[in-house]
Amino acid sequence: MQEQEINLIDYIKVILKRKKLVFMVFLVVIVMVGAYSFLMPKVYRVDSVLEIGRVLEIGKLNGKERTLEDLNQLAQKIKLEYPQVSVENPKETNLLVIEIHSSDPWQAKAILQEINNKVLQVHQKKFNAEKEIFEQEITRIENKVNSLKQEEKNLQAKIDALEKTAVYYHTPGSQFALYSAKEKLEKKKQEIEDLYSEINSLKASLQEIKPTQIVKQPSISDKPIKPKWLLNIAFAIVLGLFLGIFLAFLQEWWEKGFRSQPNI
């Protein structure tokens, strides 16, 4: 322990002896890193957020929804076309966060606007196609309802005629025909009711689907994200002290060790 304490004291003496050298090296490193940080181009973060549209399968209002385009595939597509862009899909969301770090923020903003416009254009076509499928299905069912209503009207007229006939001709045949017509009428009414429920379900599903939209327009960060002054200065302080102390011990070794050796 005493030997370790003596060695430590010797180290401190060397540092104090060469304090000017340590300070000069420390100061030079600080100035160089500060100048480098000052001369470095300022880098800004430019980002935008898209919410990818969602659709539902026909007749599956409570089923799993799907996006207009697979989020991972879309992210990879954007990265391939724009390598300088980073794309992230926050977990369990339909969001795509698109970001660029650039020293030319206005150009980066224009790139993000271009990406957004391309995605919106493609997805709007897909959304319109999905919406048209729902609308066509609703129209088809409504036409079927109208047809069934006409059949219902005809059956009701037949029943009215049979009931009038039954007053004068109460025969087993007329009674069977009346019973059969009433049974068919009830089935038609139930079928129409089921179709109305299906129409309402489709209309509710139609309200659930959403197009792709821009949640956050491309925007530039208020302050540059690079250079990081505090981090650079902290690094310069550590490096300056380490280099200064290293040179102090190197000089001490040179003077006491190497130069003190006798010439051969």
C-alpha positions as CSV (number, residue, x, y, z in Angstrom):
1,M,0.0,0.0,0.0
2,Q,2.8,2.4,0.9
3,E,4.5,1.6,-2.4
4,Q,1.3,2.3,-4.3
5,E,0.8,5.6,-2.4
6,I,4.4,6.6,-3.3
7,N,3.8,5.7,-7.0
8,L,0.6,7.7,-7.0
9,I,2.4,10.7,-5.4
10,D,5.1,10.4,-8.1
11,Y,2.5,10.5,-10.8
12,I,0.9,13.6,-9.4
13,K,4.3,15.3,-9.1
14,V,4.9,14.6,-12.8
15,I,1.6,16.0,-13.8
16,L,2.1,19.1,-11.6
17,K,5.6,19.5,-13.0
18,R,4.3,19.3,-16.6
19,K,1.1,21.2,-15.9
20,K,1.8,23.8,-18.6
21,L,2.2,21.1,-21.2
22,V,-0.9,19.3,-20.0
23,F,-2.9,22.6,-20.1
24,M,-1.6,23.6,-23.5
25,V,-2.4,20.2,-25.0
26,F,-5.8,20.3,-23.3
27,L,-6.5,23.8,-24.7
28,V,-5.4,22.9,-28.2
29,V,-7.7,19.9,-28.3
30,I,-10.6,21.9,-27.0
31,V,-10.0,24.7,-29.6
32,M,-9.6,22.1,-32.5
33,V,-12.8,20.2,-31.6
34,G,-14.7,23.5,-31.1
35,A,-13.5,24.8,-34.4
36,Y,-14.4,21.5,-36.1
37,S,-17.8,21.6,-34.6
38,F,-18.3,25.2,-35.6
39,L,-17.2,24.5,-39.2
40,M,-19.3,21.3,-39.6
41,P,-22.4,21.8,-41.6
42,K,-25.6,22.0,-39.4
43,V,-27.7,18.9,-39.9
44,Y,-31.5,19.1,-39.3
45,R,-34.1,16.5,-38.9
46,V,-37.0,16.6,-41.4
47,D,-39.8,14.2,-40.7
48,S,-43.4,13.4,-41.7
49,V,-46.0,10.9,-40.5
50,L,-48.4,8.9,-42.7
51,E,-51.4,7.0,-41.4
52,I,-51.9,4.1,-43.9
53,G,-55.6,3.5,-44.8
54,R,-57.4,0.5,-43.6
55,V,-60.2,-1.7,-45.1
56,L,-62.5,-4.5,-43.9
57,E,-63.5,-7.7,-45.7
58,I,-67.1,-7.7,-46.9
59,G,-69.4,-9.2,-44.3
60,K,-66.6,-9.2,-41.6
61,L,-67.3,-6.0,-39.7
62,N,-65.9,-7.5,-36.5
63,G,-63.1,-9.3,-38.3
64,K,-59.5,-8.3,-38.6
65,E,-58.9,-5.2,-40.6
66,R,-56.1,-4.9,-43.2
67,T,-54.1,-2.0,-44.4
68,L,-54.2,-0.8,-48.0
69,E,-50.6,-1.9,-48.3
70,D,-48.4,-4.0,-46.1
71,L,-46.4,-1.6,-43.9
72,N,-43.1,-3.5,-44.1
73,Q,-43.3,-3.8,-47.8
74,L,-44.1,-0.1,-48.2
75,A,-41.2,0.9,-45.9
76,Q,-38.8,-1.2,-47.9
77,K,-40.1,0.2,-51.2
78,I,-39.5,3.8,-49.9
79,K,-36.0,2.9,-48.7
80,L,-35.0,1.4,-52.0
81,E,-36.2,4.4,-54.0
82,Y,-34.9,7.0,-51.5
83,P,-31.8,5.5,-49.7
84,Q,-31.3,8.6,-47.6
85,V,-34.6,8.2,-45.9
86,S,-35.3,6.2,-42.8
87,V,-38.8,4.7,-42.3
88,E,-40.2,3.3,-39.1
89,N,-43.5,1.7,-38.2
90,P,-44.3,2.2,-34.5
91,K,-45.5,-1.0,-33.0
92,E,-49.2,-1.8,-33.2
93,T,-50.0,1.2,-35.3
94,N,-50.9,2.0,-39.0
95,L,-48.3,4.8,-38.9
96,L,-45.2,5.3,-41.0
97,V,-42.7,7.8,-39.6
98,I,-40.5,9.0,-42.5
99,E,-37.3,10.9,-41.6
100,I,-34.3,12.5,-43.2
101,H,-31.2,14.0,-41.6
102,S,-29.8,16.6,-43.9
103,S,-27.7,19.7,-44.1
104,D,-30.2,20.9,-46.8
105,P,-33.5,20.8,-44.9
106,W,-35.6,22.4,-47.6
107,Q,-34.5,19.8,-50.2
108,A,-35.2,17.1,-47.7
109,K,-38.6,18.5,-47.0
110,A,-39.3,18.5,-50.8
111,I,-38.3,14.8,-50.9
112,L,-40.7,13.9,-48.1
113,Q,-43.5,15.8,-49.8
114,E,-42.8,13.9,-53.0
115,I,-42.9,10.6,-51.1
116,N,-46.2,11.5,-49.4
117,N,-47.8,12.5,-52.7
118,K,-46.7,9.2,-54.4
119,V,-48.1,7.1,-51.6
120,L,-51.3,9.0,-51.4
121,Q,-51.9,8.8,-55.1
122,V,-51.4,5.0,-55.2
123,H,-53.4,4.4,-52.0
124,Q,-56.3,6.6,-53.2
125,K,-56.8,4.4,-56.2
126,K,-56.7,1.3,-54.0
127,F,-59.1,2.9,-51.5
128,N,-61.6,3.9,-54.3
129,A,-61.5,0.3,-55.6
130,E,-62.2,-1.1,-52.2
131,K,-65.0,1.4,-51.6
132,E,-66.5,0.5,-55.0
133,I,-66.6,-3.1,-54.0
134,F,-68.7,-2.3,-51.0
135,E,-71.0,0.0,-53.0
136,Q,-71.5,-2.5,-55.7
137,E,-72.4,-5.2,-53.2
138,I,-74.8,-2.9,-51.5
139,T,-76.5,-2.1,-54.8
140,R,-76.7,-5.8,-55.7
141,I,-78.4,-6.6,-52.4
142,E,-80.7,-3.6,-52.7
143,N,-81.8,-4.8,-56.2
144,K,-82.4,-8.3,-54.7
145,V,-84.5,-6.7,-52.0
146,N,-86.6,-4.8,-54.6
147,S,-87.1,-8.1,-56.4
148,L,-88.2,-9.9,-53.3
149,K,-90.5,-7.0,-52.4
150,Q,-92.2,-7.5,-55.7
151,E,-92.5,-11.2,-55.0
152,E,-93.9,-10.3,-51.5
153,K,-96.5,-8.1,-53.1
154,N,-97.5,-10.8,-55.5
155,L,-97.8,-13.3,-52.7
156,Q,-99.9,-10.9,-50.7
157,A,-102.2,-10.4,-53.6
158,K,-102.5,-14.1,-54.0
159,I,-103.3,-14.6,-50.4
160,D,-106.0,-11.9,-50.5
161,A,-107.5,-13.6,-53.5
162,L,-107.4,-17.0,-51.8
163,E,-109.0,-15.6,-48.7
164,K,-111.9,-14.1,-50.6
165,T,-112.3,-17.4,-52.5
166,A,-112.3,-19.4,-49.3
167,V,-115.4,-17.6,-48.1
168,Y,-117.3,-19.2,-51.0
169,Y,-115.3,-22.4,-51.7
170,H,-114.0,-23.8,-48.4
171,T,-112.2,-26.8,-49.8
172,P,-109.0,-28.7,-48.6
173,G,-107.3,-27.6,-51.8
174,S,-108.0,-23.9,-51.3
175,Q,-106.9,-24.1,-47.7
176,F,-103.6,-25.8,-48.6
177,A,-102.9,-23.2,-51.3
178,L,-103.6,-20.4,-48.7
179,Y,-101.4,-22.0,-46.1
180,S,-98.6,-22.5,-48.6
181,A,-98.8,-18.9,-49.9
182,K,-98.7,-17.6,-46.3
183,E,-95.7,-19.7,-45.5
184,K,-93.9,-18.5,-48.6
185,L,-94.8,-14.9,-47.7
186,E,-93.2,-15.3,-44.2
187,K,-90.1,-16.7,-45.7
188,K,-89.9,-13.8,-48.1
189,K,-90.3,-11.3,-45.3
190,Q,-87.5,-13.0,-43.3
191,E,-85.3,-13.1,-46.3
192,I,-85.9,-9.3,-46.9
193,E,-85.2,-8.6,-43.2
194,D,-81.9,-10.6,-43.4
195,L,-80.9,-8.7,-46.5
196,Y,-81.6,-5.4,-44.8
197,S,-79.3,-6.5,-41.9
198,E,-76.6,-7.4,-44.4
199,I,-77.0,-3.9,-46.1
200,N,-76.7,-2.2,-42.7
201,S,-73.6,-4.3,-41.9
202,L,-72.0,-3.3,-45.2
203,K,-72.8,0.3,-44.7
204,A,-71.3,0.2,-41.3
205,S,-68.2,-1.5,-42.7
206,L,-68.1,1.2,-45.4
207,Q,-67.9,3.8,-42.6
208,E,-65.0,2.0,-41.0
209,I,-62.7,2.0,-43.9
210,K,-60.3,4.9,-44.1
211,P,-58.0,6.3,-46.8
212,T,-54.3,7.0,-46.3
213,Q,-53.7,10.4,-44.9
214,I,-50.9,12.7,-43.7
215,V,-50.9,12.9,-39.9
216,K,-47.9,15.2,-39.9
217,Q,-46.8,17.3,-42.8
218,P,-43.1,17.4,-43.6
219,S,-41.5,19.7,-41.0
220,I,-38.0,20.8,-40.2
221,S,-36.6,20.6,-36.6
222,D,-36.3,24.0,-34.9
223,K,-32.7,23.3,-34.0
224,P,-30.0,21.3,-35.7
225,I,-29.4,17.8,-34.4
226,K,-25.7,17.9,-35.5
227,P,-23.1,18.9,-34.5
228,K,-23.8,17.9,-30.9
229,W,-21.8,20.6,-29.1
230,L,-22.1,19.2,-25.5
231,L,-21.1,15.7,-26.6
232,N,-18.2,17.1,-28.7
233,I,-16.9,19.3,-25.8
234,A,-17.2,16.4,-23.3
235,F,-15.2,14.2,-25.7
236,A,-12.6,17.0,-26.2
237,I,-12.2,17.4,-22.4
238,V,-11.5,13.7,-21.9
239,L,-9.2,13.5,-25.0
240,G,-7.3,16.7,-24.1
241,L,-6.6,15.5,-20.5
242,F,-5.6,12.0,-21.6
243,L,-3.4,13.3,-24.4
244,G,-1.8,16.0,-22.2
245,I,-1.1,13.6,-19.3
246,F,0.3,11.0,-21.8
247,L,2.7,13.6,-23.3
248,A,3.7,14.8,-19.8
249,F,4.8,11.3,-18.8
250,L,6.4,10.7,-22.2
251,Q,8.5,13.9,-21.8
252,E,9.4,12.8,-18.3
253,W,10.5,9.4,-19.5
254,W,12.5,11.0,-22.3
255,E,14.4,13.4,-20.0
256,K,15.0,11.0,-17.1
257,G,15.1,7.7,-18.8
258,F,16.3,7.8,-22.4
259,R,18.5,10.9,-22.2
260,S,20.1,10.0,-18.9
261,Q,21.6,6.8,-20.4
262,P,25.4,7.0,-20.9
263,N,26.7,7.2,-24.4
264,I,28.4,4.0,-25.6
